[in-house]
Amino acid sequence: MTVSIRRLGPGDEELLAAIAGEADDFDLPGASAPEEPLDHAQAVAYLTDPAVLHVHWVAEEDGLLVGELLCHVLRLPSAAGRELLLYSIGVRSAYRRRGIGTALMREMLGWARREGIEVVWVVADNAGAAAFYVACGFEPGEEGRDAVYLQRRVVREGIGP
């Protein structure tokens, strides 16, 4: 059985829905839950809008979605031009340890090289992920040595807690 890697594009609305609706199977046990998929119009926009700066690949085996990798292109106000944020990578639990994640990374890195993007960065949230990224050639960046991951919901107004 052969795994193929390709970039999502127009017509892949059902695959996009599967990635969201089956998110728990692409992550570590208990780390994710199924998410509400985009509606059809939102999915079409996600897959076709040239102003949206993301790149999303899927791995398929015999027509079955077995892995995905999502990156966001970050425009910089410097000569570097752009960086790539590796936002998520996941392989279905039944297909792990078969090189699918590495194949997705290889595809992403090749695309970045062809696009002239010199830096890809990622935030690892567990030791297994960090080890995988190191095995793929990532190393701690100077800016991240003392980094703390923070997030905030924007539904409330005001700046304080």
Backbone torsions as a table, in degrees:
resi	resn	phi	psi	omega
1	MET	NA	133.3	-175.2
2	THR	-107.1	135.4	175.5
3	VAL	-96.6	131.1	175.9
4	SER	-114.7	144.4	179.3
5	ILE	-114.1	133.6	176.7
6	ARG	-151.6	160.4	178.4
7	ARG	-83.6	137.9	174.7
8	LEU	-64.4	148.2	179.0
9	GLY	-157.2	-170.4	180.0
10	PRO	-52.2	137.1	-178.7
11	GLY	93.9	-5.8	-178.2
12	ASP	-97.7	26.3	-177.6
13	GLU	-59.6	-39.0	-179.9
14	GLU	-67.2	-38.9	176.5
15	LEU	-63.6	-41.7	178.5
16	LEU	-60.9	-41.9	177.8
17	ALA	-64.2	-38.7	179.0
18	ALA	-65.4	-38.9	178.9
19	ILE	-60.1	-43.3	179.3
20	ALA	-72.9	-49.9	-174.0
21	GLY	-69.1	-21.4	-179.5
22	GLU	-117.5	27.8	-175.7
23	ALA	-54.4	-34.0	-177.7
24	ASP	-65.2	-25.1	179.8
25	ASP	-82.3	-12.0	179.6
26	PHE	-98.7	2.6	-175.5
27	ASP	-128.2	176.2	176.4
28	LEU	-65.9	151.3	179.7
29	PRO	-54.2	129.0	178.0
30	GLY	80.2	-5.0	-176.2
31	ALA	-85.5	-23.8	-178.5
32	SER	-138.8	162.6	174.4
33	ALA	-129.0	158.0	175.1
34	PRO	-55.4	143.5	-179.0
35	GLU	-115.1	156.5	177.1
36	GLU	-69.8	121.5	178.4
37	PRO	-68.0	159.6	172.2
38	LEU	-63.4	149.9	172.2
39	ASP	-72.4	172.0	-172.4
40	HIS	-57.9	-45.9	-178.7
41	ALA	-63.4	-40.6	178.1
42	GLN	-65.4	-40.1	179.5
43	ALA	-64.9	-41.9	177.5
44	VAL	-60.7	-44.5	179.1
45	ALA	-62.7	-43.2	179.0
46	TYR	-57.6	-41.1	-174.8
47	LEU	-84.3	-15.3	-172.7
48	THR	-125.4	-17.2	-173.8
49	ASP	-71.7	114.4	-178.6
50	PRO	-68.6	-16.4	179.3
51	ALA	-80.0	-15.7	179.6
52	VAL	-79.9	121.3	-173.3
53	LEU	-97.1	68.4	174.8
54	HIS	-137.3	160.1	176.6
55	VAL	-134.3	127.3	-173.8
56	HIS	-131.0	121.3	179.4
57	TRP	-110.8	154.6	173.3
58	VAL	-129.1	152.0	171.4
59	ALA	-110.3	132.1	-179.8
60	GLU	-129.1	142.5	173.9
61	GLU	-125.4	117.9	-177.9
62	ASP	49.8	42.8	177.1
63	GLY	82.8	-3.7	179.7
64	LEU	-96.6	131.5	175.3
65	LEU	-67.6	119.2	-178.3
66	VAL	-120.4	-12.1	179.3
67	GLY	-163.5	162.2	178.3
68	GLU	-152.6	153.0	177.3
69	LEU	-143.6	127.0	-178.4
70	LEU	-120.4	129.7	176.1
71	CYS	-125.6	152.4	172.9
72	HIS	-116.2	132.2	177.0
73	VAL	-85.0	124.5	-178.7
74	LEU	-107.3	118.1	176.2
75	ARG	-81.1	136.6	-177.1
76	LEU	-115.0	147.9	177.0
77	PRO	-87.4	45.5	-178.4
78	SER	-145.7	175.1	-178.7
79	ALA	-62.9	-22.7	178.3
80	ALA	-60.9	-28.5	175.0
81	GLY	81.0	-65.8	-176.5
82	ARG	-146.7	151.0	168.6
83	GLU	-127.3	166.8	180.0
84	LEU	-120.2	127.0	174.7
85	LEU	-98.5	116.2	173.3
86	LEU	-77.3	103.2	-172.2
87	TYR	-84.5	-42.5	179.2
88	SER	-155.9	148.0	172.0
89	ILE	-143.5	137.4	179.7
90	GLY	-153.0	147.1	176.6
91	VAL	-129.6	134.8	178.6
92	ARG	-53.2	143.3	-174.9
93	SER	-55.0	-38.5	-177.8
94	ALA	-73.2	-8.5	-175.4
95	TYR	-116.6	8.9	-177.6
96	ARG	-74.5	160.8	177.5
97	ARG	66.0	29.6	178.4
98	ARG	-123.0	10.2	177.3
99	GLY	88.1	5.7	-177.4
100	ILE	-69.5	-44.3	177.2
101	GLY	-60.9	-41.7	178.5
102	THR	-64.8	-39.3	178.0
103	ALA	-64.5	-39.9	176.1
104	LEU	-62.7	-43.3	178.9
105	MET	-62.8	-42.9	179.8
106	ARG	-60.1	-43.0	178.9
107	GLU	-63.2	-45.1	-179.8
108	MET	-63.3	-45.0	-179.3
109	LEU	-65.8	-38.4	176.4
110	GLY	-63.4	-42.2	177.5
111	TRP	-61.7	-46.5	-179.5
112	ALA	-60.0	-42.8	178.9
113	ARG	-60.7	-46.9	179.8
114	ARG	-63.9	-30.4	-180.0
115	GLU	-84.4	-4.1	-179.5
116	GLY	78.3	18.9	177.1
117	ILE	-88.7	123.9	-173.2
118	GLU	-96.3	-20.0	-175.6
119	VAL	-127.9	130.8	170.7
120	VAL	-119.9	132.5	177.7
121	TRP	-130.2	158.7	-174.8
122	VAL	-149.3	152.5	172.1
123	VAL	-108.5	118.8	178.8
124	ALA	-93.0	131.7	-177.7
125	ASP	-108.4	9.2	174.1
126	ASN	-158.0	160.9	-174.6
127	ALA	-63.4	-37.1	179.1
128	GLY	-63.6	-42.0	177.9
129	ALA	-64.7	-44.5	179.8
130	ALA	-59.4	-43.2	179.3
131	ALA	-63.7	-39.6	177.7
132	PHE	-62.2	-45.9	-179.2
133	TYR	-64.3	-40.1	177.1
134	VAL	-62.6	-42.0	178.4
135	ALA	-63.2	-23.7	178.0
136	CYS	-92.6	8.5	174.7
137	GLY	98.8	1.1	177.3
138	PHE	-76.5	152.1	176.6
139	GLU	-142.6	155.8	179.7
140	PRO	-58.8	133.7	177.8
141	GLY	-88.3	156.3	178.8
142	GLU	-57.0	-40.7	-177.7
143	GLU	-70.2	-21.1	-174.4
144	GLY	-97.9	1.3	-175.3
145	ARG	-60.0	-36.1	-179.9
146	ASP	-116.8	23.2	-175.7
147	ALA	-69.4	147.1	174.1
148	VAL	-124.9	129.3	179.4
149	TYR	-80.1	121.2	179.2
150	LEU	-128.9	151.7	173.2
151	GLN	-144.7	162.0	179.4
152	ARG	-147.6	137.6	172.6
153	ARG	-79.6	142.4	-176.6
154	VAL	-105.2	11.2	-178.2
155	VAL	-72.4	-24.6	179.0
156	ARG	-95.8	154.3	179.0
157	GLU	-91.0	166.5	179.0
158	GLY	95.2	168.4	-176.0
159	ILE	-108.6	-22.1	-176.7
160	GLY	-81.9	-179.1	-179.2
161	PRO	-66.0	NA	NA
